[in-house]
Amino acid sequence: DTMRRVVRQSKFRHVFGQAVKNDQCYDDIRVSRVTWDSSFCAVNPRFVAIIVDASGGGAFLVLPLHKTGRIDKSYPTVCGHTGPVLDIDWCPHNDQVIASGSEDCTVMVWQIPENGLTLSLTEPVVVLEGHSKRVGIVAWHPTARNVLLSAGCDNAIIIWNVGTGEALINLDDMHVDMIYNVSWNRNGSLICTASKDKKVRVIDPRKQEIVAEKEKTHEGARPMRAIFLADGNIFTTGFSRMSERQLALWNPKNMEEPIALHEMDTSNGVLLPFYDPDTNIIYLCGKGDSSIRYFEITDESPYVHYLNTFSSKEPQRGMGFMPKRGLDVNKCEIARFFKLHERKCEPIIMTVPRKSDLFQDDLYPDTAGPEAALEAEEWFEGKNADPLLISLKHGYIPGKNRDLKVVKKNILDNKPAANKKSDLINAPKKAADASNPQNEAKLDEILKELKSIKDTISNQDERISKLEQQMAKMGD
């Protein structure tokens, strides 16, 4: 019976991984050598971004996906940070916007030109200052526009409204030790964190309270990871007391015992989990490993089913994971990784071999699209929304992205340096605290009215000059 169940269970037993040919890799890239356990790479349907070694400061490359082959030494970079870049994350709602966290204690948000960089980019759209130590984690909210989370070595988590450049939530007293990672749940109402004190915490960021926590999630002292799954359970990777790598599945409503706990091997690389909510597959990429293992999560025992391992010769320095809408549905591609070597980035394609050429709707349920379900203000006021889904039946065609505009609420609180060239509409300083909702709404009203008056004035200006021209003609 168990055999039969396993066979029936999974259409992913034969997922087949393959590295692309050499000419489809990105070559001659000096991948960052910073000792930090982030993935160093972020990808979306337009671009691949890779943190690189930079003398005097921090930088990352942003390459259009089709720009394969040898990358020239002089290729432009994004290089506004004064210290090494530790983490980067593409905005899920705008494929031209990327956030970076750095050793210089700042978070910067960048707008990449539609066709990629022709000159190095030194001016972020906005600089988010609030951490007192280096910022090692940045993570966009999955469903609300312009909401960004950052976590630093000051053990603080800050949630920003990027559209106004403000820190709206500061969770600085929840962690007593270094935060290894932070993960949003599917609708962005909760976050879970793994920390050096071996605890996994589930936090409601808007109420600023810990909803659940588990001590000694994994007994070992090496870094852990914790991520939310689509059903609300939590998947963790870590080490046993004997330094074996472990993975576990937890129900946050009852963290006493894990739903499942598996030992894997005794390698010492930190396991970075990449999760696909559409197929419920988790891919584990160990830093320094030369393999990617994948598992399917189901609600039948043993809950975490080992599927297979993709192995290669070279160890990985980092890894990027393509969102579903960037995959080739005609080739039954269910995942694409961008594996960083010392000097290159190599795409690895995971497919489910099928005989038919037709669209395989069982492999591609509707997936999270690029539209935000909520505005930042709505989320901060307490609203939740699931991701807005799109069908991949006819492939995904990237649309036009609107530019990220930052409307600073408070001109006097800002250092003039931060406002250099960004398109900032500086509203006059409000005496009252602009962060409470009534004031925000009022402020939005005022800004709208200002804009409409300005529009009216410029229309009238045009009209006046036309009439003057007509008069001049009649006079002639």
C-alpha positions as CSV (number, residue, x, y, z in Angstrom):
1,D,0.0,0.0,0.0
2,T,2.8,2.4,0.9
3,M,4.5,1.7,-2.4
4,R,1.4,2.3,-4.3
5,R,0.8,5.5,-2.5
6,V,4.3,6.8,-3.3
7,V,3.9,6.1,-7.0
8,R,0.4,7.7,-7.2
9,Q,1.6,10.5,-5.0
10,S,4.1,12.3,-7.1
11,K,4.4,13.6,-10.7
12,F,7.8,15.0,-9.7
13,R,9.6,11.7,-9.1
14,H,11.4,12.2,-12.4
15,V,12.3,15.8,-12.2
16,F,15.4,16.1,-14.3
17,G,18.1,18.7,-13.7
18,Q,20.5,19.8,-16.4
19,A,23.1,22.6,-16.6
20,V,22.9,24.7,-19.7
21,K,25.7,24.7,-22.4
22,N,28.8,26.8,-21.8
23,D,27.7,29.6,-24.2
24,Q,24.5,30.1,-22.1
25,C,26.5,30.8,-18.9
26,Y,27.6,34.2,-17.7
27,D,31.4,34.1,-17.6
28,D,34.3,36.0,-16.1
29,I,32.3,37.4,-13.1
30,R,34.2,38.0,-9.8
31,V,31.6,36.6,-7.4
32,S,31.8,38.2,-4.0
33,R,34.1,36.5,-1.5
34,V,32.4,38.0,1.6
35,T,31.8,35.5,4.3
36,W,28.1,35.8,4.6
37,D,25.4,33.1,4.2
38,S,23.1,34.7,1.7
39,S,22.5,33.5,-1.8
40,F,24.5,36.3,-3.5
41,C,22.2,36.1,-6.5
42,A,18.7,37.2,-7.3
43,V,16.8,36.6,-10.6
44,N,13.5,37.6,-12.2
45,P,12.1,37.2,-15.8
46,R,14.2,40.1,-17.0
47,F,17.5,40.2,-15.1
48,V,20.0,38.2,-13.1
49,A,21.7,40.2,-10.3
50,I,25.0,38.9,-8.7
51,I,26.9,40.4,-5.8
52,V,30.5,40.9,-7.0
53,D,33.9,41.8,-5.5
54,A,34.4,45.5,-5.6
55,S,37.3,47.5,-4.4
56,G,36.4,50.2,-2.0
57,G,32.7,49.8,-1.5
58,G,30.0,47.3,-2.5
59,A,28.6,46.4,-5.9
60,F,26.4,44.0,-7.8
61,L,26.0,43.2,-11.4
62,V,22.6,43.4,-13.1
63,L,22.6,41.5,-16.5
64,P,19.7,41.1,-18.9
65,L,18.9,37.4,-19.0
66,H,20.0,37.1,-22.6
67,K,23.4,38.7,-22.0
68,T,25.2,35.4,-21.7
69,G,28.9,34.7,-22.5
70,R,31.9,36.6,-21.3
71,I,31.1,39.7,-19.3
72,D,33.5,42.5,-19.9
73,K,35.6,43.7,-16.9
74,S,34.3,47.2,-17.5
75,Y,30.6,46.2,-17.5
76,P,28.6,48.7,-15.4
77,T,27.6,47.8,-11.9
78,V,25.2,49.0,-9.2
79,C,27.8,50.6,-6.9
80,G,26.4,53.1,-4.4
81,H,27.2,51.3,-1.2
82,T,30.3,52.2,0.8
83,G,30.7,48.7,2.2
84,P,30.3,45.2,0.7
85,V,26.8,44.2,-0.4
86,L,25.5,41.3,1.7
87,D,22.0,40.6,0.3
88,I,19.9,41.6,-2.7
89,D,16.2,41.0,-3.5
90,W,14.1,41.8,-6.6
91,C,10.8,43.5,-6.0
92,P,8.0,40.9,-6.8
93,H,5.8,43.7,-8.2
94,N,8.3,45.5,-10.4
95,D,11.0,43.6,-12.3
96,Q,13.1,46.7,-12.6
97,V,13.3,47.5,-8.9
98,I,15.9,45.8,-6.6
99,A,16.8,46.3,-2.9
100,S,20.3,45.8,-1.5
101,G,21.6,45.5,2.1
102,S,25.2,46.3,3.0
103,E,27.9,46.3,5.6
104,D,27.5,50.2,5.5
105,C,24.4,49.7,7.6
106,T,22.0,51.0,4.9
107,V,19.4,49.5,2.6
108,M,19.2,51.0,-0.9
109,V,16.5,50.6,-3.5
110,W,17.4,50.9,-7.1
111,Q,15.5,51.3,-10.4
112,I,17.2,49.4,-13.2
113,P,16.6,50.9,-16.8
114,E,14.3,48.7,-18.9
115,N,17.1,47.3,-21.1
116,G,19.7,47.0,-18.4
117,L,22.7,49.3,-17.4
118,T,24.7,51.2,-19.9
119,L,26.5,53.2,-17.2
120,S,27.3,52.3,-13.6
121,L,24.4,53.2,-11.3
122,T,25.5,55.1,-8.2
123,E,22.2,56.9,-7.3
124,P,19.6,54.8,-5.6
125,V,15.9,55.9,-5.7
126,V,16.0,55.9,-1.9
127,V,18.4,55.2,0.9
128,L,16.8,53.6,4.0
129,E,18.8,54.4,7.1
130,G,17.9,52.9,10.5
131,H,20.2,50.0,11.3
132,S,23.2,50.6,13.5
133,K,25.1,47.5,12.2
134,R,25.5,45.8,8.9
135,V,22.3,44.8,7.1
136,G,22.5,41.2,6.0
137,I,18.9,40.4,5.0
138,V,16.4,42.2,2.7
139,A,13.0,40.7,1.8
140,W,10.1,42.3,-0.1
141,H,6.5,41.8,1.1
142,P,4.9,39.2,-1.1
143,T,1.6,41.0,-1.7
144,A,1.8,44.7,-0.6
145,R,3.4,47.2,-2.9
146,N,6.6,49.0,-1.7
147,V,6.8,47.2,1.6
148,L,10.3,46.0,2.4
149,L,11.8,44.2,5.4
150,S,15.4,44.4,6.4
151,A,17.3,42.7,9.2
152,G,20.7,43.7,10.6
153,C,23.4,42.5,12.9
154,D,21.9,44.9,15.4
155,N,19.4,42.1,15.8
156,A,16.6,44.5,14.6
157,I,14.1,43.9,11.9
158,I,12.7,47.1,10.2
159,I,9.8,47.2,7.9
160,W,9.8,50.1,5.5
161,N,7.3,51.9,3.3
162,V,9.6,52.4,0.3
163,G,7.1,54.7,-1.3
164,T,7.7,57.3,1.4
165,G,11.2,56.2,2.6
166,E,10.0,55.7,6.1
167,A,10.6,53.0,8.7
168,L,7.1,52.2,9.9
169,I,7.8,49.1,12.1
170,N,10.9,48.5,14.1
171,L,11.2,45.1,15.9
172,D,14.3,45.7,17.9
173,D,13.7,43.8,21.1
174,M,12.6,40.4,19.9
175,H,16.0,38.9,19.1
176,V,18.8,38.6,21.5
177,D,21.2,37.2,19.0
178,M,22.1,37.3,15.3
179,I,19.2,36.7,12.9
180,Y,20.0,34.1,10.3
181,N,17.0,34.5,8.0
182,V,13.5,36.0,7.8
183,S,10.6,34.6,5.7
184,W,7.2,36.1,5.0
185,N,4.2,33.8,4.9
186,R,2.1,33.6,1.8
187,N,-0.1,36.7,2.4
188,G,2.5,38.6,4.3
189,S,0.6,38.7,7.6
190,L,3.4,36.9,9.6
191,I,7.1,36.5,9.4
192,C,9.2,33.7,10.8
193,T,12.9,34.0,11.8
194,A,15.8,31.7,12.6
195,S,18.3,33.1,15.0
196,K,21.7,32.2,16.5
197,D,20.0,31.4,19.9
198,K,18.6,28.3,18.1
199,K,15.1,29.6,18.3
200,V,12.6,29.9,15.5
201,R,10.1,32.7,16.1
202,V,6.8,33.4,14.4
203,I,6.1,37.1,14.6
204,D,3.1,39.3,13.8
205,P,4.9,42.4,12.7
206,R,2.0,44.8,12.8
207,K,1.0,43.8,16.4
208,Q,4.7,43.6,17.2
209,E,4.3,40.4,19.1
210,I,5.8,36.9,19.0
211,V,2.9,34.5,18.1
212,A,4.9,31.2,18.5
213,E,8.5,30.1,19.2
214,K,10.5,27.0,19.4
215,E,13.7,26.7,21.4
216,K,16.5,24.4,20.1
217,T,14.7,23.9,16.8
218,H,18.0,22.2,15.8
219,E,20.5,21.4,18.6
220,G,23.6,22.1,16.6
221,A,25.4,25.4,16.8
222,R,25.7,26.1,13.0
223,P,23.3,28.4,11.2
224,M,19.7,27.5,10.6
225,R,17.1,28.6,8.2
226,A,13.3,28.7,8.6
227,I,10.8,29.4,5.8
228,F,7.0,29.5,5.6
229,L,5.2,27.1,3.3
230,A,2.0,27.9,1.4
231,D,-0.2,26.0,4.0
232,G,1.2,28.0,6.9
233,N,3.6,25.3,8.2
234,I,7.3,26.1,8.7
235,F,10.2,24.2,7.1
236,T,13.6,24.5,8.8
237,T,17.1,23.3,8.0
238,G,19.9,23.1,10.6
239,F,22.4,20.8,12.4
240,S,22.0,18.1,15.0
241,R,24.2,18.0,18.1
242,M,26.5,15.6,16.2
243,S,26.8,18.2,13.4
244,E,24.6,16.2,11.0
245,R,22.5,18.4,8.7
246,Q,18.8,18.1,9.4
247,L,15.5,19.3,7.9
248,A,12.3,19.5,9.8
249,L,8.6,20.5,9.3
250,W,6.7,22.4,12.0
251,N,3.1,23.4,12.7
252,P,3.3,27.0,14.2
253,K,0.1,26.3,16.2
254,N,1.9,23.6,18.1
255,M,5.7,23.8,18.1
256,E,6.3,21.2,20.8
257,E,7.3,18.4,18.3
258,P,8.1,18.6,14.7
259,I,5.7,17.1,12.1
260,A,8.8,15.5,10.6
261,L,12.5,15.5,11.2
262,H,15.1,14.0,8.9
263,E,18.9,13.7,9.2
264,M,20.7,14.2,5.9
265,D,24.5,14.0,6.0
266,T,27.5,15.4,7.8
267,S,28.6,18.1,5.4
268,N,29.1,21.5,7.1
269,G,27.7,23.9,4.4
270,V,24.6,25.9,5.4
271,L,21.5,24.6,3.6
272,L,19.7,27.3,1.7
273,P,16.1,26.3,1.1
274,F,14.3,27.5,-2.1
275,Y,10.5,26.8,-2.1
276,D,8.0,26.6,-4.9
277,P,4.5,27.0,-3.5
278,D,2.9,25.9,-6.7
279,T,4.4,22.4,-6.7
280,N,5.2,22.2,-3.0
281,I,8.8,21.3,-3.8
282,I,11.7,22.4,-1.6
283,Y,15.1,22.6,-3.2
284,L,18.1,22.5,-0.8
285,C,21.3,24.1,-2.0
286,G,24.2,23.8,0.5
287,K,26.8,26.6,0.2
288,G,30.0,24.8,-0.9
289,D,28.0,21.7,-1.9
290,S,28.0,20.6,-5.6
291,S,24.5,19.3,-5.4
292,I,20.8,20.4,-5.2
293,R,18.5,18.1,-3.4
294,Y,14.8,18.3,-3.7
295,F,11.9,17.1,-1.6
296,E,8.1,17.2,-2.0
297,I,6.0,18.3,0.9
298,T,2.6,16.5,1.3
299,D,0.1,16.0,4.0
300,E,0.7,12.2,4.2
301,S,3.4,10.6,6.2
302,P,6.4,11.0,6.0
303,Y,5.4,14.5,4.9
304,V,8.8,15.4,3.5
305,H,9.4,13.0,0.5
306,Y,12.9,12.9,-0.9
307,L,12.7,13.2,-4.7
308,N,16.2,13.3,-6.1
309,T,19.6,15.0,-6.2
310,F,21.1,17.1,-9.0
311,S,24.8,16.7,-8.8
312,S,27.6,18.5,-10.6
313,K,31.4,18.8,-10.2
314,E,31.8,22.3,-9.0
315,P,30.8,23.6,-5.6
316,Q,28.3,26.5,-5.5
317,R,29.2,29.9,-4.0
318,G,25.6,31.1,-4.1
319,M,22.3,30.4,-5.9
320,G,19.5,32.4,-7.6
321,F,16.0,31.0,-8.0
322,M,13.7,32.1,-10.9
323,P,10.1,33.0,-10.1
324,K,7.6,30.7,-11.8
325,R,6.6,33.3,-14.4
326,G,10.2,33.4,-15.8
327,L,10.2,29.7,-16.7
328,D,9.7,28.1,-20.1
329,V,6.3,26.3,-19.9
330,N,6.7,24.7,-23.3
331,K,9.7,22.7,-22.1
332,C,7.9,21.6,-18.9
333,E,10.5,23.6,-16.9
334,I,9.4,23.7,-13.2
335,A,12.5,25.4,-11.7
336,R,15.6,27.3,-12.9
337,F,18.6,27.9,-10.7
338,F,21.5,30.3,-11.3
339,K,24.5,28.7,-9.7
340,L,27.4,30.9,-8.8
341,H,30.9,29.5,-9.2
342,E,34.0,31.5,-8.4
343,R,34.1,33.1,-11.8
344,K,30.8,32.4,-13.5
345,C,27.1,31.9,-13.2
346,E,25.6,28.8,-14.6
347,P,21.8,28.3,-15.1
348,I,20.5,24.9,-14.2
349,I,17.1,23.9,-15.6
350,M,14.8,21.4,-13.8
351,T,12.2,19.8,-16.1
352,V,9.5,17.1,-15.8
353,P,9.9,15.0,-19.0
354,R,6.5,14.7,-20.8
355,K,5.7,13.3,-24.2
356,S,3.0,15.8,-25.0
357,D,3.7,19.3,-26.4
358,L,0.5,20.6,-24.9
359,F,0.4,23.0,-21.9
360,Q,0.7,20.8,-18.8
361,D,-1.8,22.4,-16.4
362,D,-1.1,20.0,-13.6
363,L,2.5,21.3,-13.5
364,Y,1.5,24.9,-13.8
365,P,-1.4,25.9,-11.5
366,D,-2.1,29.7,-11.6
367,T,0.9,31.4,-10.0
368,A,1.7,34.7,-8.2
369,G,1.7,37.4,-10.9
370,P,3.5,40.8,-10.8
371,E,0.5,42.9,-9.6
372,A,0.5,43.9,-5.9
373,A,-2.7,42.9,-4.1
374,L,-2.5,45.8,-1.6
375,E,-1.0,49.2,-1.3
376,A,1.6,49.7,1.5
377,E,-0.8,51.9,3.5
378,E,-3.6,49.3,3.4
379,W,-1.2,46.6,4.7
380,F,0.1,48.9,7.5
381,E,-3.5,49.6,8.5
382,G,-4.1,45.9,9.0
383,K,-5.4,44.5,5.7
384,N,-4.3,41.2,4.3
385,A,-4.5,39.7,0.8
386,D,-3.3,36.6,-1.0
387,P,-1.1,37.0,-4.1
388,L,-3.0,37.9,-7.3
389,L,-2.6,34.8,-9.5
390,I,-2.0,34.6,-13.3
391,S,-2.2,31.7,-15.7
392,L,1.0,30.6,-17.5
393,K,-0.9,28.9,-20.3
394,H,0.4,31.2,-23.0
395,G,3.7,31.9,-21.3
396,Y,4.4,35.1,-19.4
397,I,5.0,38.3,-21.3
398,P,6.6,40.9,-19.0
399,G,4.5,44.1,-19.1
400,K,5.6,47.7,-18.7
401,N,6.7,48.6,-15.1
402,R,5.8,51.9,-13.6
403,D,8.7,53.8,-12.2
404,L,9.2,53.7,-8.4
405,K,8.4,57.2,-7.1
406,V,9.3,58.1,-3.5
407,V,7.3,60.7,-1.9
408,K,9.1,61.9,1.2
409,K,6.7,62.8,4.0
410,N,9.1,64.9,5.9
411,I,11.5,67.2,4.3
412,L,13.1,68.3,7.5
413,D,13.9,64.8,8.8
414,N,15.9,64.0,5.6
415,K,19.5,64.5,5.1
416,P,19.7,66.4,1.8
417,A,22.3,63.9,0.5
418,A,19.6,61.2,0.4
419,N,17.4,63.2,-1.9
420,K,19.9,64.0,-4.6
421,K,18.5,63.0,-7.9
422,S,15.5,60.9,-7.0
423,D,12.1,62.1,-8.1
424,L,11.0,63.3,-4.7
425,I,8.0,65.4,-4.2
426,N,8.8,67.0,-0.9
427,A,5.7,67.6,1.1
428,P,5.9,70.4,3.7
429,K,6.7,69.1,7.2
430,K,3.7,68.3,9.2
431,A,3.8,69.1,12.9
432,A,1.9,66.1,13.8
433,D,3.3,62.6,13.5
434,A,2.8,61.6,9.8
435,S,2.8,57.9,10.6
436,N,-0.7,57.7,11.9
437,P,-3.3,56.7,9.4
438,Q,-5.5,59.8,9.5
439,N,-2.5,62.0,8.9
440,E,-1.4,59.8,6.1
441,A,-4.8,59.9,4.4
442,K,-4.9,63.7,4.9
443,L,-1.3,64.0,3.5
444,D,-2.3,61.9,0.5
445,E,-5.2,64.2,-0.1
446,I,-3.0,67.3,0.1
447,L,-0.5,65.8,-2.3
448,K,-3.2,64.9,-4.8
449,E,-4.6,68.4,-4.6
450,L,-1.2,69.9,-5.0
451,K,-0.6,67.7,-8.0
452,S,-3.9,68.6,-9.6
453,I,-3.3,72.4,-9.0
454,K,0.1,72.1,-10.6
455,D,-1.4,70.2,-13.6
456,T,-4.0,72.9,-13.9
457,I,-1.4,75.7,-13.8
458,S,0.7,74.0,-16.4
459,N,-2.3,73.5,-18.7
460,Q,-3.3,77.2,-18.2
461,D,0.3,78.2,-19.0
462,E,0.1,76.3,-22.3
463,R,-3.3,77.8,-23.1
464,I,-2.0,81.4,-22.4
465,S,1.0,80.9,-24.6
466,K,-1.2,79.6,-27.4
467,L,-3.5,82.6,-27.1
468,E,-0.5,85.0,-27.1
469,Q,0.8,83.4,-30.3
470,Q,-2.6,83.8,-31.9
471,M,-2.7,87.5,-30.9
472,A,0.8,88.0,-32.3
473,K,-0.3,86.4,-35.6
474,M,-3.3,88.7,-35.8
475,G,-1.2,91.7,-35.0
476,D,1.1,90.8,-37.9
